[in-house]
Amino acid sequence: ATLCSILSDAVEGGFLSHNPAWRTYRYAGRKCEKKIADEETAQKIIAALEDESIKYETYFKLIIATGMRRGECCGLKWCDIDWEQRSIHICRNAVKVTDEEIFVKEPKTRAGNRYVYFSAEMESLLQEYRQECAYITETYDQRELTDDDFLFRRQGARLPMTPTTFTYRFKLILKKNGLPQELNVHSLRHTAASLMIAGGTDVATVAGILGHSQPSTTLDIYTHAFDKNKKAASAGLQGILEI
């Protein structure tokens, strides 16, 4: 279980394309479901985010809406957004190793280099956030915001923010709003995947959106979600995807 957990973190960080210990762990013990927010909790999280600064609201809602990984979201640049198509090109992953400066690298697999799409509501939030970033850049950095700037940039630098900064902030948001403490930023990605599945999206499409190399990886991780989808899709859950 410990080895599987370590390798799962490596997958999330972009160091591995899949978890080689996953099947062994499932064989040795009972299958463990990912921590996923239910419909009511997901709605409460979204409501709580609207009371946060626009930076954190945008970051977490992007993950809920697209299923991006933490590092992928931190690695986004403004040039990655196609406003006409309402699409985001995910082509970078921000990685922070202990005692080293954060660095950005390409996805480990071809599947990791992909496009995801967002709604009109998400577009409005992103446009508002860009205006905020432009103001901060002009005020504190004495320069204009460019398309080569990271969406979530460290103030006064050209570097992206560290993914763990958002991990810590999300824990504070959960605690402040009395939400389940067992959830984390990874849970938002898993929730996004489950919402897609609940809406009837097939496994190959979900795998492509999440950046998995093989649909079998998606099926291994979210078997329970596909099983639940055999009953009926929840209209409430589907509505959350329209953020």
C-alpha positions in Angstrom: 0.0 0.0 0.0 2.9 2.4 0.9 4.7 1.7 -2.4 1.5 2.1 -4.4 0.9 5.4 -2.7 4.4 6.7 -3.4 4.2 5.7 -7.1 0.7 7.2 -7.4 2.2 10.5 -6.3 5.0 10.1 -8.9 2.3 9.6 -11.6 0.5 12.8 -10.4 3.8 14.7 -10.5 4.5 13.6 -14.0 7.6 11.4 -13.2 5.8 8.2 -14.3 3.2 7.6 -17.0 1.5 4.8 -14.9 1.7 3.1 -11.5 3.4 -0.3 -12.0 2.4 -1.4 -8.5 -1.3 -0.7 -9.0 -2.4 -4.2 -10.2 -0.2 -5.9 -7.6 -1.8 -3.8 -4.8 -5.3 -4.6 -6.1 -4.5 -8.3 -6.1 -3.1 -8.2 -2.6 -6.0 -6.4 -1.0 -9.4 -5.0 -1.7 -9.8 -2.2 -4.3 -9.7 1.2 -2.8 -11.8 4.0 -4.2 -10.4 7.4 -4.9 -11.4 10.2 -2.6 -14.2 11.9 -4.6 -16.5 14.7 -3.5 -20.2 13.7 -3.8 -22.7 16.0 -5.5 -23.6 18.0 -2.3 -19.9 18.4 -1.3 -18.8 19.4 -4.8 -21.5 22.1 -4.8 -20.3 23.3 -1.4 -16.7 23.4 -2.6 -17.6 25.5 -5.6 -19.6 27.9 -3.4 -16.7 28.2 -1.0 -14.3 29.0 -3.8 -16.3 32.0 -4.7 -15.4 33.6 -1.4 -11.7 33.1 -2.1 -9.4 35.4 -4.1 -9.9 35.2 -7.8 -6.5 33.4 -8.2 -7.5 30.5 -6.0 -11.0 30.4 -7.4 -9.7 30.2 -10.9 -7.1 27.5 -10.1 -9.4 25.1 -8.3 -12.3 25.6 -10.7 -10.0 24.9 -13.6 -9.1 21.5 -12.1 -12.8 20.7 -11.4 -13.8 21.6 -14.9 -11.0 20.0 -16.8 -9.4 17.3 -14.6 -5.9 18.8 -14.9 -3.1 17.7 -12.5 -1.8 20.2 -10.0 1.5 20.7 -11.8 -0.2 21.0 -15.2 -2.3 23.8 -13.9 0.7 25.6 -12.4 2.5 25.2 -15.8 -0.1 26.9 -17.8 0.8 30.1 -19.8 -1.6 32.6 -21.2 -0.5 31.6 -24.7 -1.9 28.1 -24.0 -5.5 29.5 -24.0 -7.4 29.6 -27.3 -10.2 32.0 -26.5 -12.1 31.4 -29.8 -12.2 27.7 -29.3 -12.4 27.9 -25.5 -9.6 25.4 -25.3 -6.4 25.0 -23.2 -3.3 23.3 -24.5 -1.8 21.3 -21.7 1.9 21.0 -22.7 3.8 21.6 -19.5 4.1 20.3 -16.0 5.6 22.4 -13.1 7.6 20.2 -10.7 9.1 21.1 -7.4 11.8 18.8 -5.9 12.9 19.3 -2.3 15.7 21.8 -1.9 15.7 22.7 -5.6 14.1 25.5 -7.5 10.8 24.8 -9.3 11.2 23.8 -13.0 8.9 23.2 -15.9 9.1 20.2 -18.2 7.2 18.6 -21.0 4.7 15.8 -20.3 6.2 12.4 -19.8 4.0 10.8 -22.5 2.4 11.9 -25.8 -1.0 11.5 -24.2 -0.1 14.2 -21.6 0.2 16.8 -24.3 -3.5 17.4 -25.0 -6.3 19.9 -25.3 -9.2 20.4 -22.8 -12.2 22.7 -23.2 -14.0 25.1 -20.9 -17.4 26.7 -20.7 -18.6 30.3 -21.3 -18.7 30.7 -17.5 -15.1 29.5 -17.1 -14.1 31.8 -19.9 -15.6 34.8 -18.1 -13.7 33.9 -14.9 -10.4 33.5 -16.8 -10.9 36.9 -18.5 -11.5 38.5 -15.2 -8.5 36.8 -13.7 -6.3 37.9 -16.6 -7.3 41.5 -15.9 -6.3 41.1 -12.3 -3.0 39.6 -13.3 -2.4 42.5 -15.8 -3.0 45.0 -13.0 -0.7 43.2 -10.5 2.1 42.9 -13.1 1.9 46.6 -14.0 1.7 47.7 -10.4 4.4 45.5 -8.8 6.6 44.3 -11.7 6.5 47.6 -13.6 5.8 45.8 -16.9 3.0 44.6 -19.1 1.5 41.1 -18.8 2.5 38.9 -21.8 1.2 35.7 -23.3 4.4 34.0 -22.2 3.6 34.7 -18.5 2.3 31.8 -16.4 -1.3 32.0 -15.3 -0.3 31.3 -11.7 3.0 33.2 -11.5 5.2 33.8 -8.5 5.0 37.6 -7.9 8.1 39.4 -8.9 9.5 36.4 -10.9 8.9 34.6 -14.2 8.5 31.3 -12.4 5.2 29.4 -11.8 3.8 29.0 -8.3 4.6 25.8 -6.5 1.8 23.1 -6.6 2.1 22.5 -2.9 1.1 26.1 -2.3 -2.4 25.2 -3.6 -2.4 22.0 -1.8 -2.0 23.9 1.5 -4.5 26.5 0.5 -7.1 23.9 -0.3 -6.8 22.3 3.1 -7.4 25.7 4.7 -10.5 26.2 2.5 -11.9 22.8 3.5 -11.3 23.5 7.2 -12.8 27.0 7.1 -16.0 25.8 5.5 -16.4 22.6 7.5 -15.8 20.4 4.5 -14.4 16.8 4.6 -10.7 17.0 5.6 -9.9 13.7 3.8 -10.3 15.5 0.4 -7.4 17.1 -1.3 -6.5 18.8 -4.6 -6.1 15.3 -6.2 -9.7 14.7 -5.2 -10.8 17.6 -7.4 -9.2 15.8 -10.4 -10.9 12.5 -9.4 -14.2 14.4 -9.0 -13.9 15.8 -12.5 -13.3 12.4 -13.9 -16.3 11.0 -12.1 -18.5 13.8 -13.3 -17.5 13.0 -16.9 -18.3 9.4 -16.3 -21.6 10.2 -14.6 -22.5 12.2 -17.6 -22.0 9.2 -19.9 -18.6 9.9 -21.3 -16.9 6.8 -22.6 -13.6 5.6 -21.0 -11.4 6.4 -24.1 -12.6 10.1 -24.0 -12.1 10.4 -20.3 -8.6 8.9 -20.7 -7.7 11.5 -23.3 -9.0 14.4 -21.2 -7.0 13.2 -18.2 -3.9 12.6 -20.2 -3.7 8.8 -19.5 -1.6 6.8 -22.0 -4.0 3.9 -22.0 -7.8 3.7 -21.4 -7.0 0.7 -19.2 -5.3 3.0 -16.8 -8.5 5.1 -16.5 -10.6 2.0 -16.2 -8.3 0.7 -13.4 -8.6 3.9 -11.4 -12.3 4.7 -11.9 -13.9 1.2 -12.2 -16.2 2.1 -9.3 -17.4 5.2 -11.1 -18.1 3.3 -14.4 -20.0 0.7 -12.3 -22.2 3.4 -10.7 -22.8 4.9 -14.2 -24.5 1.7 -15.2 -27.5 2.8 -13.1 -28.1 6.4 -14.1 -26.3 9.7 -14.6 -27.1 12.4 -12.1 -28.4 15.7 -13.6 -27.0 17.6 -10.6 -23.5 16.3 -11.1 -23.7 17.1 -14.8 -24.5 20.6 -14.0 -21.3 21.1 -12.1 -19.3 20.5 -15.3 -20.9 23.7 -16.7 -18.7 25.8 -14.4 
